[in-house]
Amino acid sequence: MWTLDSRWFDVAAFSTLWAVLTVVFGRFEQHKPAWRRLAKFAALLTLLLVLIMLYVWRSGLLEEVTT
């Protein structure tokens, strides 16, 4: 049912880490607008997923996962 090779697990792990680090280091970003912080989160999440997919594609694991 739960597998670690799912993209949802990657998104959940990244989002959890982002939330924890925002609480810890949020005082340094209080002067930035909320839309900019959300855009930064969305950009980094997209970059993470693209890099994971490139790694999977380059290593040849994509055929094993989809079949």
Distance bins in CASP14 RR format, pairs under 12 A and 6 or more apart:
PFRMAT RR
TARGET T0000
AUTHOR 0000-0000-0000
RMODE 2
METHOD distances of the structure
MODEL  1
2 8 0 0 0 0 1 0 0 0 0 0 0
2 9 1 0 0 1 0 0 0 0 0 0 0
2 12 0 0 0 0 0 1 0 0 0 0 0
3 9 1 0 0 1 0 0 0 0 0 0 0
3 10 0 0 0 0 0 1 0 0 0 0 0
3 65 0 0 0 0 1 0 0 0 0 0 0
4 10 0 0 0 0 1 0 0 0 0 0 0
4 12 0 0 0 0 0 1 0 0 0 0 0
4 13 0 0 0 0 1 0 0 0 0 0 0
5 52 0 0 0 0 0 1 0 0 0 0 0
5 55 0 0 0 0 0 1 0 0 0 0 0
5 56 0 0 0 0 1 0 0 0 0 0 0
5 61 0 0 0 0 1 0 0 0 0 0 0
5 62 0 0 0 0 0 1 0 0 0 0 0
5 64 0 0 0 0 1 0 0 0 0 0 0
5 65 1 0 0 1 0 0 0 0 0 0 0
5 66 0 0 0 0 0 1 0 0 0 0 0
6 12 0 0 0 0 1 0 0 0 0 0 0
6 13 0 0 0 0 0 1 0 0 0 0 0
6 49 0 0 0 0 0 1 0 0 0 0 0
6 52 0 0 0 0 0 1 0 0 0 0 0
6 56 0 0 0 0 0 1 0 0 0 0 0
6 65 0 0 0 0 1 0 0 0 0 0 0
7 13 0 0 0 0 0 1 0 0 0 0 0
7 14 0 0 0 0 0 1 0 0 0 0 0
7 45 0 0 0 0 0 1 0 0 0 0 0
7 46 0 0 0 0 0 1 0 0 0 0 0
7 48 0 0 0 0 1 0 0 0 0 0 0
7 49 1 0 0 1 0 0 0 0 0 0 0
7 50 0 0 0 0 0 1 0 0 0 0 0
7 51 0 0 0 0 0 1 0 0 0 0 0
7 52 1 0 0 1 0 0 0 0 0 0 0
7 53 0 0 0 0 1 0 0 0 0 0 0
7 56 0 0 0 0 1 0 0 0 0 0 0
7 65 0 0 0 0 0 1 0 0 0 0 0
8 14 0 0 0 0 0 1 0 0 0 0 0
8 15 0 0 0 0 0 1 0 0 0 0 0
8 49 0 0 0 0 0 1 0 0 0 0 0
8 52 0 0 0 0 0 1 0 0 0 0 0
9 15 0 0 0 0 0 1 0 0 0 0 0
9 16 0 0 0 0 0 1 0 0 0 0 0
9 49 0 0 0 0 0 1 0 0 0 0 0
9 52 0 0 0 0 0 1 0 0 0 0 0
10 16 0 0 0 0 0 1 0 0 0 0 0
10 17 0 0 0 0 0 1 0 0 0 0 0
10 45 0 0 0 0 1 0 0 0 0 0 0
10 46 0 0 0 0 0 1 0 0 0 0 0
10 47 0 0 0 0 0 1 0 0 0 0 0
10 48 1 0 0 1 0 0 0 0 0 0 0
10 49 1 0 0 1 0 0 0 0 0 0 0
10 50 0 0 0 0 0 1 0 0 0 0 0
10 51 0 0 0 0 0 1 0 0 0 0 0
10 52 1 0 1 0 0 0 0 0 0 0 0
10 53 0 0 0 0 0 1 0 0 0 0 0
10 55 0 0 0 0 0 1 0 0 0 0 0
10 56 0 0 0 0 0 1 0 0 0 0 0
11 17 0 0 0 0 0 1 0 0 0 0 0
11 18 0 0 0 0 0 1 0 0 0 0 0
11 41 0 0 0 0 0 1 0 0 0 0 0
11 42 0 0 0 0 0 1 0 0 0 0 0
11 44 0 0 0 0 0 1 0 0 0 0 0
11 45 1 0 0 1 0 0 0 0 0 0 0
11 46 0 0 0 0 0 1 0 0 0 0 0
11 48 0 0 0 0 1 0 0 0 0 0 0
11 49 1 0 0 1 0 0 0 0 0 0 0
11 52 0 0 0 0 1 0 0 0 0 0 0
12 18 0 0 0 0 0 1 0 0 0 0 0
12 19 0 0 0 0 0 1 0 0 0 0 0
12 45 0 0 0 0 0 1 0 0 0 0 0
12 48 0 0 0 0 0 1 0 0 0 0 0
13 19 0 0 0 0 0 1 0 0 0 0 0
13 20 0 0 0 0 0 1 0 0 0 0 0
13 45 0 0 0 0 0 1 0 0 0 0 0
13 48 0 0 0 0 1 0 0 0 0 0 0
13 49 0 0 0 0 0 1 0 0 0 0 0
13 52 0 0 0 0 0 1 0 0 0 0 0
14 20 0 0 0 0 0 1 0 0 0 0 0
14 21 0 0 0 0 0 1 0 0 0 0 0
14 41 0 0 0 0 1 0 0 0 0 0 0
14 42 0 0 0 0 0 1 0 0 0 0 0
14 44 1 0 0 1 0 0 0 0 0 0 0
14 45 1 0 0 1 0 0 0 0 0 0 0
14 46 0 0 0 0 0 1 0 0 0 0 0
14 47 0 0 0 0 0 1 0 0 0 0 0
14 48 1 0 1 0 0 0 0 0 0 0 0
14 49 0 0 0 0 1 0 0 0 0 0 0
14 51 0 0 0 0 0 1 0 0 0 0 0
14 52 0 0 0 0 1 0 0 0 0 0 0
15 21 0 0 0 0 0 1 0 0 0 0 0
15 22 0 0 0 0 0 1 0 0 0 0 0
15 41 0 0 0 0 1 0 0 0 0 0 0
15 42 0 0 0 0 0 1 0 0 0 0 0
15 44 0 0 0 0 0 1 0 0 0 0 0
15 45 1 0 0 1 0 0 0 0 0 0 0
15 48 0 0 0 0 0 1 0 0 0 0 0
15 49 0 0 0 0 0 1 0 0 0 0 0
16 22 0 0 0 0 0 1 0 0 0 0 0
16 23 0 0 0 0 0 1 0 0 0 0 0
17 23 0 0 0 0 0 1 0 0 0 0 0
17 24 0 0 0 0 0 1 0 0 0 0 0
17 25 0 0 0 0 0 1 0 0 0 0 0
17 41 0 0 0 0 0 1 0 0 0 0 0
17 44 0 0 0 0 0 1 0 0 0 0 0
17 45 0 0 0 0 0 1 0 0 0 0 0
17 48 0 0 0 0 0 1 0 0 0 0 0
18 24 0 0 0 0 0 1 0 0 0 0 0
18 25 0 0 0 0 0 1 0 0 0 0 0
18 26 0 0 0 0 0 1 0 0 0 0 0
18 29 0 0 0 0 0 1 0 0 0 0 0
18 37 0 0 0 0 0 1 0 0 0 0 0
18 38 0 0 0 0 0 1 0 0 0 0 0
18 40 0 0 0 0 1 0 0 0 0 0 0
18 41 1 0 0 1 0 0 0 0 0 0 0
18 42 0 0 0 0 0 1 0 0 0 0 0
18 43 0 0 0 0 0 1 0 0 0 0 0
18 44 1 0 0 1 0 0 0 0 0 0 0
18 45 0 0 0 0 1 0 0 0 0 0 0
18 48 0 0 0 0 0 1 0 0 0 0 0
19 25 0 0 0 0 0 1 0 0 0 0 0
19 26 0 0 0 0 0 1 0 0 0 0 0
19 41 0 0 0 0 1 0 0 0 0 0 0
20 26 0 0 0 0 0 1 0 0 0 0 0
21 27 0 0 0 0 0 1 0 0 0 0 0
21 28 0 0 0 0 0 1 0 0 0 0 0
21 29 0 0 0 0 0 1 0 0 0 0 0
21 37 0 0 0 0 0 1 0 0 0 0 0
21 41 0 0 0 0 0 1 0 0 0 0 0
21 44 0 0 0 0 0 1 0 0 0 0 0
22 28 0 0 0 0 0 1 0 0 0 0 0
22 29 1 0 0 1 0 0 0 0 0 0 0
22 30 0 0 0 0 0 1 0 0 0 0 0
22 32 0 0 0 0 0 1 0 0 0 0 0
22 34 0 0 0 0 0 1 0 0 0 0 0
22 37 0 0 0 0 1 0 0 0 0 0 0
22 38 0 0 0 0 0 1 0 0 0 0 0
22 40 0 0 0 0 0 1 0 0 0 0 0
22 41 0 0 0 0 1 0 0 0 0 0 0
23 29 0 0 0 0 0 1 0 0 0 0 0
25 37 0 0 0 0 0 1 0 0 0 0 0
26 32 0 0 0 0 1 0 0 0 0 0 0
26 37 0 0 0 0 1 0 0 0 0 0 0
28 37 0 0 0 0 0 1 0 0 0 0 0
29 36 0 0 0 0 1 0 0 0 0 0 0
29 37 1 0 0 1 0 0 0 0 0 0 0
29 38 0 0 0 0 0 1 0 0 0 0 0
29 40 0 0 0 0 1 0 0 0 0 0 0
29 41 0 0 0 0 0 1 0 0 0 0 0
30 36 0 0 0 0 0 1 0 0 0 0 0
30 37 0 0 0 0 1 0 0 0 0 0 0
31 37 0 0 0 0 0 1 0 0 0 0 0
32 38 0 0 0 0 0 1 0 0 0 0 0
32 39 0 0 0 0 0 1 0 0 0 0 0
32 40 0 0 0 0 1 0 0 0 0 0 0
32 41 0 0 0 0 0 1 0 0 0 0 0
33 39 0 0 0 0 1 0 0 0 0 0 0
33 40 0 0 0 0 0 1 0 0 0 0 0
34 40 0 0 0 0 0 1 0 0 0 0 0
34 41 0 0 0 0 0 1 0 0 0 0 0
35 41 0 0 0 0 0 1 0 0 0 0 0
35 42 0 0 0 0 0 1 0 0 0 0 0
36 42 0 0 0 0 0 1 0 0 0 0 0
36 43 0 0 0 0 0 1 0 0 0 0 0
37 43 0 0 0 0 0 1 0 0 0 0 0
37 44 0 0 0 0 0 1 0 0 0 0 0
38 44 0 0 0 0 0 1 0 0 0 0 0
38 45 0 0 0 0 0 1 0 0 0 0 0
39 45 0 0 0 0 0 1 0 0 0 0 0
39 46 0 0 0 0 0 1 0 0 0 0 0
40 46 0 0 0 0 0 1 0 0 0 0 0
40 47 0 0 0 0 0 1 0 0 0 0 0
41 47 0 0 0 0 0 1 0 0 0 0 0
41 48 0 0 0 0 0 1 0 0 0 0 0
42 48 0 0 0 0 0 1 0 0 0 0 0
42 49 0 0 0 0 0 1 0 0 0 0 0
43 49 0 0 0 0 0 1 0 0 0 0 0
43 50 0 0 0 0 0 1 0 0 0 0 0
44 50 0 0 0 0 0 1 0 0 0 0 0
44 51 0 0 0 0 0 1 0 0 0 0 0
45 51 0 0 0 0 0 1 0 0 0 0 0
45 52 0 0 0 0 0 1 0 0 0 0 0
46 52 0 0 0 0 0 1 0 0 0 0 0
46 53 0 0 0 0 0 1 0 0 0 0 0
47 53 0 0 0 0 0 1 0 0 0 0 0
47 54 0 0 0 0 0 1 0 0 0 0 0
48 54 0 0 0 0 0 1 0 0 0 0 0
48 55 0 0 0 0 0 1 0 0 0 0 0
49 55 0 0 0 0 0 1 0 0 0 0 0
49 56 0 0 0 0 0 1 0 0 0 0 0
50 56 0 0 0 0 0 1 0 0 0 0 0
50 57 0 0 0 0 0 1 0 0 0 0 0
51 57 0 0 0 0 0 1 0 0 0 0 0
51 58 0 0 0 0 0 1 0 0 0 0 0
52 58 0 0 0 0 0 1 0 0 0 0 0
52 59 0 0 0 0 0 1 0 0 0 0 0
52 61 0 0 0 0 0 1 0 0 0 0 0
52 62 0 0 0 0 0 1 0 0 0 0 0
52 65 0 0 0 0 0 1 0 0 0 0 0
53 59 0 0 0 0 0 1 0 0 0 0 0
53 60 0 0 0 0 0 1 0 0 0 0 0
53 61 0 0 0 0 0 1 0 0 0 0 0
53 62 0 0 0 0 1 0 0 0 0 0 0
53 65 0 0 0 0 0 1 0 0 0 0 0
54 60 0 0 0 0 0 1 0 0 0 0 0
54 61 0 0 0 0 0 1 0 0 0 0 0
54 62 0 0 0 0 0 1 0 0 0 0 0
55 61 0 0 0 0 1 0 0 0 0 0 0
55 62 0 0 0 0 1 0 0 0 0 0 0
56 62 1 0 1 0 0 0 0 0 0 0 0
56 63 0 0 0 0 1 0 0 0 0 0 0
56 64 0 0 0 0 1 0 0 0 0 0 0
56 65 1 0 0 1 0 0 0 0 0 0 0
56 66 0 0 0 0 1 0 0 0 0 0 0
57 63 0 0 0 0 1 0 0 0 0 0 0
57 64 0 0 0 0 0 1 0 0 0 0 0
57 65 0 0 0 0 0 1 0 0 0 0 0
57 66 0 0 0 0 0 1 0 0 0 0 0
59 65 0 0 0 0 0 1 0 0 0 0 0
60 66 0 0 0 0 0 1 0 0 0 0 0
60 67 0 0 0 0 0 1 0 0 0 0 0
61 67 0 0 0 0 0 1 0 0 0 0 0
END
